[in-house]
Amino acid sequence: MGAGIAQVAAQAGFSTFLFDINQQILENAKIGIEKNLSVAVEKRKMTDEEKSATLSRLKFENDLNNCKCEMAIEAIVERLEIKQKLFSQLAEINGSEAILASNTSSLSITQIAAGVPFPGRVVGMHFFNPAHLMKLVEVISGAATEEKIAIETKAVAEKMGKTVVMAKDAPGFIVNRVARHFYVESMKIAEENVAEIAVIDSLLENAGFKMGAFKLMDLIGNDINYAVTESLFNAFHYDPKFRPSRIQQQKVLAGHLGKKTGKGFYKYFK
């Protein structure tokens, strides 16, 4: 999702670094962003000049020390200690004025901030996949988040053309709390062999959803989706209705994470 967030930031006029420790991932991100912008030009949603201007505002960086910024948005693995480590490094590089925004799907903003210098600067900024197309962004205030930081984060998201909802720091925030059973119940149906995966997706799409649950999980990444369900299962004290699915766990253990690996609940060819 980091590439999609970087794209919309650059489109909105912000000078933007896209950081990753893996150079190949950065190369793939650059190709993906250029492809997205080309599609937008073909559909006459932007001009060639706007595409060029967007790309000119993007820099691809694999040295964190070069990421000096007014606002950092992390979209890394859903592990508390890794997010805290990254924010601590960014706080050291950028000082007490930079906003540290987490794109976490389910981890507590309060808990992330507790292990980071300048916790009042830590805020949730939850985009939805694909970030360059989906309009909604949740802005989440943790217990330590300064009110002005939440307001500034909302303004940044709105400049990106997003529709913003202000959320409390509760398990799953708003969307993942409400939508979790879209995935969980679909996987229960598959586990019980009531219907095949493609049939379940077709039923959901015929009911009005733009994408079936399994297609969406492959798009999001089964590792991320599974981690979010596991986090909510723990947060709600092992309430059975949030139980992670064994079939998704098997996908994650096998490395079948969805579109990004070429195989998930479906197969994908590049």
VENCOR-V953995 format. One record per residue. N is the residue number from 1. RES is the residue in one small letter. PHI is phi in degrees with one decimal (999 if undefined). PSI is psi in degrees with one decimal (NA if undefined). OMEGA is omega as a letter, one per 30 degrees, with the letter a starting at -180 (* if undefined). Layout:
BEGIN
N|RES|PHI|PSI|OMEGA / N|RES|PHI|PSI|OMEGA
END
This chain:
BEGIN
1|m|999|-20.9|a / 2|g|-56.6|-39.3|a / 3|a|-64.2|-41.6|l / 4|g|-65.6|-39.2|l / 5|i|-66.5|-43.4|l / 6|a|-60.7|-39.8|l / 7|q|-61.5|-48.4|a / 8|v|-69.2|-29.8|l / 9|a|-65.8|-45.7|l / 10|a|-66.8|-38.8|l / 11|q|-61.5|-33.2|a / 12|a|-79.0|-3.1|l / 13|g|103.9|2.7|a / 14|f|-86.0|135.6|l / 15|s|-68.2|126.6|a / 16|t|-132.5|133.3|l / 17|f|-98.6|135.5|l / 18|l|-109.4|114.2|a / 19|f|-106.7|138.3|l / 20|d|-154.2|149.0|l / 21|i|-75.3|-18.1|a / 22|n|-101.5|115.2|a / 23|q|-63.3|-35.2|a / 24|q|-65.6|-37.6|l / 25|i|-63.2|-38.8|l / 26|l|-63.6|-41.8|l / 27|e|-62.6|-43.3|l / 28|n|-64.0|-37.9|l / 29|a|-64.3|-42.3|l / 30|k|-61.4|-44.7|l / 31|i|-61.2|-43.8|a / 32|g|-64.1|-42.1|l / 33|i|-65.4|-44.5|l / 34|e|-60.9|-38.6|l / 35|k|-65.6|-44.4|l / 36|n|-59.5|-42.9|a / 37|l|-68.9|-36.6|l / 38|s|-64.0|-40.1|l / 39|v|-62.4|-40.9|l / 40|a|-62.4|-38.7|l / 41|v|-65.8|-44.3|l / 42|e|-60.3|-35.4|l / 43|k|-87.4|5.2|l / 44|r|61.4|32.6|l / 45|k|-92.5|-11.9|l / 46|m|-154.7|162.6|l / 47|t|-95.2|167.3|l / 48|d|-60.5|-35.6|l / 49|e|-65.2|-41.3|l / 50|e|-67.5|-36.2|l / 51|k|-62.0|-48.2|a / 52|s|-62.2|-40.8|l / 53|a|-64.7|-39.9|l / 54|t|-61.7|-47.9|a / 55|l|-64.5|-32.1|l / 56|s|-68.1|-23.0|a / 57|r|-88.9|-3.3|a / 58|l|-102.5|131.8|l / 59|k|-125.1|141.8|a / 60|f|-108.8|123.5|a / 61|e|-133.7|133.1|l / 62|n|-117.9|13.6|l / 63|d|-115.8|109.6|a / 64|l|-59.5|-30.4|a / 65|n|-64.0|-20.1|l / 66|n|-86.9|-3.9|a / 67|c|-90.5|69.7|l / 68|k|-91.7|123.3|a / 69|c|-153.5|166.9|l / 70|e|-89.2|-23.6|a / 71|m|-148.2|130.2|l / 72|a|-114.3|131.6|l / 73|i|-116.9|112.2|l / 74|e|-92.4|141.0|l / 75|a|-136.7|53.4|a / 76|i|-101.5|-171.8|a / 77|v|-56.3|145.8|a / 78|e|-80.0|66.1|l / 79|r|-131.7|123.0|a / 80|l|-54.3|-49.8|a / 81|e|-65.8|-31.1|a / 82|i|-74.2|-39.9|l / 83|k|-63.9|-42.9|l / 84|q|-62.9|-40.6|l / 85|k|-62.9|-45.3|a / 86|l|-62.9|-46.7|a / 87|f|-64.1|-36.1|l / 88|s|-63.7|-41.8|l / 89|q|-64.4|-43.9|a / 90|l|-66.2|-36.0|l / 91|a|-64.5|-38.3|l / 92|e|-67.6|-38.8|a / 93|i|-73.1|-37.4|a / 94|n|-109.4|-7.1|l / 95|g|79.7|-166.1|a / 96|s|-85.6|-1.6|a / 97|e|-97.6|-18.4|a / 98|a|-74.6|140.7|l / 99|i|-83.8|131.8|l / 100|l|-110.9|103.2|a / 101|a|-107.7|131.3|a / 102|s|-104.5|132.5|l / 103|n|-90.1|20.5|a / 104|t|-55.2|143.7|l / 105|s|-85.8|-24.4|a / 106|s|-152.6|-15.4|a / 107|l|-70.5|148.6|a / 108|s|-68.2|126.6|l / 109|i|-65.1|-37.4|l / 110|t|-58.9|-43.8|a / 111|q|-70.2|-40.5|l / 112|i|-60.1|-48.6|a / 113|a|-63.9|-30.4|a / 114|a|-62.4|-23.7|a / 115|g|-104.6|18.5|a / 116|v|-128.2|140.5|l / 117|p|-60.7|149.0|l / 118|f|56.5|56.9|a / 119|p|-59.9|-23.7|l / 120|g|-65.8|-17.4|a / 121|r|-90.2|-4.1|a / 122|v|-90.3|131.9|a / 123|v|-146.0|154.8|l / 124|g|-89.2|136.8|l / 125|m|-138.9|86.0|a / 126|h|-95.7|108.2|l / 127|f|-87.2|169.8|l / 128|f|-123.2|148.2|a / 129|n|-87.2|133.6|f / 130|p|-79.4|132.5|a / 131|a|-63.0|-26.9|a / 132|h|-80.0|-9.5|l / 133|l|-114.9|-39.0|a / 134|m|-74.1|133.9|a / 135|k|-84.4|-26.1|a / 136|l|-79.9|140.2|l / 137|v|-136.8|130.6|l / 138|e|-94.4|129.2|l / 139|v|-107.0|120.8|a / 140|i|-117.6|127.4|l / 141|s|-97.0|125.5|l / 142|g|-82.7|179.1|a / 143|a|-60.4|-31.1|a / 144|a|-97.7|-8.7|a / 145|t|-63.0|126.5|l / 146|e|-69.6|140.8|a / 147|e|-58.0|-40.2|a / 148|k|-65.2|-29.1|l / 149|i|-69.6|-42.4|l / 150|a|-62.8|-40.6|a / 151|i|-66.0|-42.9|l / 152|e|-65.4|-38.4|l / 153|t|-64.8|-41.0|l / 154|k|-60.6|-42.6|a / 155|a|-64.3|-39.6|l / 156|v|-63.2|-46.5|l / 157|a|-61.3|-40.1|l / 158|e|-66.9|-36.3|l / 159|k|-64.3|-28.3|l / 160|m|-75.9|-2.3|a / 161|g|86.7|18.0|a / 162|k|-93.9|155.4|l / 163|t|-93.9|122.4|a / 164|v|-107.8|135.6|l / 165|v|-119.7|137.2|l / 166|m|-90.3|126.1|a / 167|a|-122.1|154.0|l / 168|k|-83.9|158.7|l / 169|d|-82.2|76.4|l / 170|a|-122.6|158.6|a / 171|p|-53.2|122.7|l / 172|g|79.5|-3.4|a / 173|f|55.9|-125.9|l / 174|i|-101.4|-59.1|a / 175|v|-68.0|-47.6|a / 176|n|-69.9|-26.7|l / 177|r|-68.4|-43.1|a / 178|v|-75.9|-39.7|a / 179|a|-89.2|-8.6|a / 180|r|-55.5|-34.7|a / 181|h|-79.0|-12.7|l / 182|f|-57.8|-41.0|l / 183|y|-83.3|-49.6|a / 184|v|-60.2|-47.0|a / 185|e|-68.8|-35.0|l / 186|s|-62.4|-41.6|a / 187|m|-71.9|-31.0|l / 188|k|-63.6|-40.7|l / 189|i|-61.0|-41.8|l / 190|a|-68.2|-42.2|l / 191|e|-59.4|-37.4|a / 192|e|-87.3|5.1|l / 193|n|57.6|32.4|l / 194|v|-71.9|-37.9|l / 195|a|-155.4|157.9|l / 196|e|-75.5|158.3|a / 197|i|-56.8|-46.1|a / 198|a|-63.1|-34.7|l / 199|v|-68.8|-42.9|l / 200|i|-59.6|-45.7|l / 201|d|-61.9|-42.4|l / 202|s|-62.8|-39.6|l / 203|l|-63.2|-43.4|l / 204|l|-64.7|-42.0|l / 205|e|-67.5|-37.8|l / 206|n|-68.6|-23.4|l / 207|a|-81.8|-6.7|l / 208|g|122.4|-9.6|l / 209|f|-74.3|140.7|a / 210|k|-69.6|-25.5|a / 211|m|-146.8|136.3|l / 212|g|-66.9|163.6|a / 213|a|-61.4|-41.5|a / 214|f|-73.4|-37.3|l / 215|k|-63.4|-40.1|a / 216|l|-69.8|-38.7|l / 217|m|-63.7|-39.0|l / 218|d|-64.3|-35.5|l / 219|l|-70.2|-45.5|a / 220|i|-66.5|-39.9|a / 221|g|112.8|120.9|a / 222|n|-64.5|-29.4|l / 223|d|-65.1|-42.8|a / 224|i|-69.8|-45.7|a / 225|n|-63.2|-41.1|l / 226|y|-64.7|-41.7|a / 227|a|-63.3|-37.8|l / 228|v|-66.4|-45.0|l / 229|t|-62.0|-42.4|l / 230|e|-62.3|-40.8|l / 231|s|-63.2|-43.5|l / 232|l|-69.2|-37.1|l / 233|f|-57.6|-44.4|l / 234|n|-68.9|-42.4|a / 235|a|-65.6|-31.3|l / 236|f|-97.0|26.1|l / 237|h|55.4|46.6|l / 238|y|62.1|34.5|l / 239|d|-61.5|124.4|a / 240|p|-55.9|-27.2|a / 241|k|-70.9|-10.0|l / 242|f|-106.5|9.6|a / 243|r|-58.7|126.9|l / 244|p|-62.6|150.4|a / 245|s|-83.5|138.2|l / 246|r|-66.2|-34.4|a / 247|i|-70.3|-33.0|l / 248|q|-73.7|-36.7|l / 249|q|-59.0|-41.6|l / 250|q|-62.8|-40.5|l / 251|k|-59.7|-44.4|a / 252|v|-65.1|-45.4|l / 253|l|-62.7|-32.4|l / 254|a|-81.7|-8.8|a / 255|g|80.1|15.4|l / 256|h|-91.3|80.2|a / 257|l|-92.0|-4.7|l / 258|g|118.2|-148.1|a / 259|k|-57.6|-36.3|a / 260|k|-69.2|-19.3|l / 261|t|-110.7|-2.5|l / 262|g|87.7|-5.6|a / 263|k|-154.2|133.6|l / 264|g|-148.4|-119.5|l / 265|f|-75.2|-20.7|l / 266|y|-125.7|168.1|l / 267|k|-102.6|145.3|a / 268|y|-130.5|143.9|a / 269|f|-123.7|132.0|a / 270|k|-91.0|NA|*
END
